[in-house]
């Protein structure tokens, strides 16, 4: 008899945690598992899951920002969905979905609750009190779960009893990156980065560096909440000819257009894009946060394969 696995994630835009959910949901053995996904919004993750004929339940109330009223309503919404789906396993992703989802799943009688930590939320730049409260809430979430997966050695060390399973990717068919190269002078050495445009990804640091370095050309690939802020900085420093925003483009299409890959993140779990950049053979400059050292220092990349990730994770669903 198939085991029913339900994934829960707060946001349905396309980022590392969303890719993780997509890869697991679409690569579990279909003869062993029946998969569904609960998510907030109707972004690219929802669209891609529907294309793969995966059952998708859209939460109308689950969102990243803290709202006491909405969070209470979201708890009851998730509780009702769990009672409707009757999953054998609930696999939670992202802090908000983890906290509310773990309590709702426990109250709904789910027997196996798993939470994947895609970077610890207390590492985000916040005030001291806010970080303390978030750390307490996160540890309470861990206590409500049967298993906690961490994706880096740093996070495993800080989460007692967690299981380390790296994110993984398969072989990539890279494009030429012409869309990037054609936007800059032929002789330009291009420093590129890929990721959601947000404060944690810290793309601003590359713009600031380009301001200080006259011959530096920067390609920023991705979309997100700080795009207008990045555009303002580029205009303020008069860098329109040397720093360009490309919006969302698949990494496989653009990586070969870079000469150097940069990842100035302030917080990371285990970034897929760094695995892709390493597979592309690019020189890498990155902040050593979260799982970044695990990738940069790895001699054997087999632990970062999609097959290994799926096998190790599905073993926890038994």
N, C-alpha and C positions, 0 to 999 in steps of 0.2 A: 504494500500500500504506500502511495506517495506521501511524503511529508510536506506539509504546507508551511512555506517560509514567507513571511511578510517583512519587507524592508520599509523603514520609515526614515525620511529625510526632510529637513525643514524647507529648503529652497530647491526649486526645480530649474534654476539656471544651470549653465554648464561649467562646472569647476571640478577640482580634484575629487571631492567627496561624492559628487554626482556621477562622475565617471566610474568611481569605485562601485557604487550601487548598480549602475548600468552593466558593468562587466560581470559582476556576480550574478545579477538577475538573469542575464541572457546567456550565461555560460554554465550554469548548474546543469547536471545531467537531467534531461526532461523526463526520463523514465523513473527517476528517483524523487524529484521535487516538483511541487506545484507552487509557482511564485506569484506574489502580488507586491505592489509598491504603493505606499501612502506618501504623498508629498504635498508641499505647499506651493500654490501657484500653478501655472500651466506653461512653463518654459520649455527649453530645448530638451531637457531630460524626459519630461512627460511625452513630448512628441516622438523622441527616439524609441522610448519603451513601447509606445502604441504601434510604431512601425514594426517592432519585433513581436507583436501580438501578446505582449505582457499585460496582465491585468493592472490597471492604474486606478487608484482612488485619490481624488483631489481633495485635500483638506482646505476648507474655506477660511479657517481660522489660524492655522499654524504659520507663524512668521518669526523672523529672527529677533526683531525688537521686543523688548520686555513690555508687556501690557497685562496687568493683573486680571482685568476683566476678560480679555481675549484668551489669556492663558488658561483660565478656569474653564471657559467654554471649549477651548481646544482639548483639554483633558477629557471632557465628557464626549466630545466628538470622536477622539481616538478610542475611548472605551467602547463606544457603540460600534465602531468599525471592527475592533478586535472581536467583539461578541458576534458580529455578523460573519466575519471571515473564518473565525475559529482556527487560527494558525497554531501549528506545533512549535514554531520558532518565530520570535520577533527579533529582527536585527536592526538596531537603532544606529543612526548616523547623525552627527552634528549635535551641538550642546542642547539646544532647545528641544529638538525631537527626542534626544536622549533623556532629559529630565522629565518632561511631561509624559513621554511615551513609556518609560520604564514603570512609572507609577500606574499609568492606565493599563498596561499589559499585566502587571502584577495583580491589580484589582479585577481584571477580566479573567484571571486564572490561567494565563499562558505559562506553560511549564518550562520553557527555555528562552530566556531573554539575554540577548547579546548586544553589547555596545562597542562600536569601533571609535576610538579616539583619533581623530584626524588633526592632531595638534591640540595641546592643552589650552583651554580658553583663558586661563589666568595669565598666559604669556602675552596676551594682547595688551597694547599700551593703554592703560586705564589708571584711574586713581587708586591709591592704596586700599581704601575701604571697598571699592567696587571689586578689585581683584581678590580680596579676602572672601567676600560674599560669594563670588563666582567659584572660588576654589572649594568652599564648603558645599555649595550646591552640586558641584561636579562629583565630589567624594560621596555625597548622599546618593547620587545617580548610580555610581559604581556599586554601592551596597545593595541597590534594588535589582541589580543584574546578576545573572548566573555566571557569565563570562565577560571579560573585557579584553578586546583586541587592541593592541598598540601597533603602530606602523613604523616605529623607530626605536633604536636602543635607548635614546634619551628619554622618551616617553615611557618605555617599559621599565626603566630604572626608577621612575617617579610614580608609577602606578603599581602598587604591590599586588602580586598575584596575576598580573596581566599576561596575555599570550602575545608574543611578537610574531606578526605575519606581515611581511612586506607587501606593498602594492606591487603589481606586476603588469608587464606589457608583453605583447607578442612581437614578431618581426614586423618592421615598418617598411612600406614602399614609399620612399621619399620622392617628392617632386623637386623641381629645379630651383624653386625659390625665386623665380624670375619676377614675381609680383613685388618682392622686396627690392631686389637689385635694381630694377628699372626705375625705382623712385629716388635713387641716389646717383651721384656722379659715378662714372665707370671705375674710377680709381679709389673710391671710398672703401675704407675698412669699417664694416658695419657691426656694431654691437647690438644684439637683439635680445628681447625678452618676450615671454609669452605668459599670460595669466589674467585672471580677473582684475579689473582696475579697481583696487581698493587700498585702504591704508596699510593693511598687513603686507601686501605685495610690494609696497614702497617704490613704485615706479618713479616717484618724484626724485629719488636719489640719482637716477640716471640722467634726468633733466638737469639737475644741479651740477653733476659731473661734466655734462656737455657744455654747460656755461663756463666752467673753469678750463676746459680743454678744447682749444679752437679747432683741432682737426678730428674731433670725435663725431661720428654719425650714429644715431640711435633709432632703431625700429622697435616700436612698442605695439605688440599684438594682443588684442583682448578688448572686452567691453566691461563696463561696470560703473559704480556709483561715483567715482572720482574723475570720470573723464573730463568734465567741464573744468575741474580744478587743474588737471594736467594741461589742458588746452590754454588756460589762462597763464600758466607758468611759461609755456612755450612762447606765447605771444609777448609776455612781459620781458623775456630775455632775448627776444628777436631770434629764435632758433628754428623758425619754420622750414628753413632749407636743410637743417641738419638733424632735427628730431621730428619723427613722423608717427602719427597714430594710425593704425591700419584696421582697427575694429577686430571683430572676431573672425579668425581664419584658422583652419585646422593646422596643427603643428607640423604634420607631415608635409604640407604644402610649402611651408615657409622656412623651415630650419636650415635648409641648404643655401638659403639666401643670406644667412648670417656668416660673419667671420669669427665672431666670439659670441658665446651665449652668456648672458648675465642674469642672475637671480638675486636681487637685493632684499629679499623678504625679511621681515621682522619676526615672523612666526610661520612655521611650516609643519605639516605632518610628514608625509613622504611624497614629494612632488613628482607627479607623473612626467611633467615636462622636462625635468632634469634627466630622467631615464631616457626620454626620447632624444634629448640633446647629446647624451653620452653615446647612444646608439648611432647618432648621426656623425660621431667623431669630432665634435666641435670642442675647442678649448672652452673651459668653463670658469667663470668668476662668480662666486656665490657666498653669501653670508652663511657661516657654519651654525645654523639653527635647526632644531627639530631633526628630521631624518636626512638632511643634506649631507652631513659627514658620512653617513652609512653608504650613500651612493658614491660620493667622491673617493672614498677610501676602499671601496669594494674591489677585490681581485677576481672574484667569481660572481658573475651576474646572474647565475641560474636561480638564485633565491628571489630575483626580481622578475620572474617570468609569470605570465598570466596563468599558465597551467598550475604552477606551484601555489599561487595565491588561491585559486579556486579549490584545489585539492585540500589544502590546509584549513581553509575556512569551512568548507562543507563538512569536514570531519567533526567540527564542533556542533553541527546541527543534529547529530545522532541522538 
